[in-house]
Amino acid sequence: MGKLYWQKSEKDMLEIITFTMYLITITDIESASVEVHRLVFDNYEECLSLATAINQVRDPIVNKKNCRSVINYYWDFP
C-alpha cells in the first residue's frame, strides 16, 4: 500500500541537485528583528564562495552549515 507514490520507474524520473544557503539579514540594528532569505544555487562552489564572502558559512543563529545539498525528484516534466 505504501508504494503508490513510487510506481513510476527511475528512468522516468529527473533528479536535480541544488545547494541552499539561508542568508540572515538585520534590517534595523536597534531592533531584534532579522529576516531570513533562502538562496538556491546549482553549483556548490558558487554557494560556498558567497557564504565565505559574507561570513555565513555557518548559520549564525543555529550554527548549522550553509550550502547543503537538496535533491529534488521530478516525474512530470515537458
N, C-alpha and C positions, 0 to 999 in steps of 0.2 A: 504494500500500500504506500509506503514512503518513497517509492521510486517513480512516482508520476511526474515529478519535475525533471527527471534525468532520462527521459525516454529517447531523446534525440542523441544521435551518435556524436562522438567527439569530432569527427570530420566536418560536421555542420556547425561547429562552434568556433567563434573567433575569440582569441584571448588577447587582451590588451593590458600591458603593464604600465602603470603610471606611478609617479612619485609625488607624495603630498607633503606640503610644508604648511604649517599653521603660523601665520605671521601675526604677532600681537603688537598692537599699536596703542599708545596712550594719547587720547585726544586733548586732554587738558591736564597739565601737571598739578593743578591744585585740587583735582578731584580723584577719587579712587577708581573711576570707570576706565575700562580698557575695551578695545574692540579686537575681535579675532577674525582674521581673514584666511580663507583656505585657498592656497595656490596649488595648482596641479601642473606638473612637468612631465614630459615624456622622456627626459634624459636625466639620469641621476647626477651627473657631473654639473649640469647647469643648476639643479636644485641645491646641491651642496655648495656651489660657488656663491649663490645668492645668500644662503643661510650663513656662510662664513663671513661674507661682506657685512652683513647687518648684525653679526654676533648673536645669531639664534640657531646654532647647530643643535642645541637642545632647547626645548620649550622652557622659557624662564619661569613659568607658573608651576607646572607639574614635573619638570625636568625630564621629560621623555625626548627621545631623539626625533628630530625632524627628518624629512626626506625618506620616509618609509615607503616601501613598495606596496602598491594596491593592485590586485589582479581583478580585472573585470572580464566577465564572460558574456558574449553576445551571441544569440542564436538567430534573431531576426534582423538581418542587415540587407541593404539593397544590393 
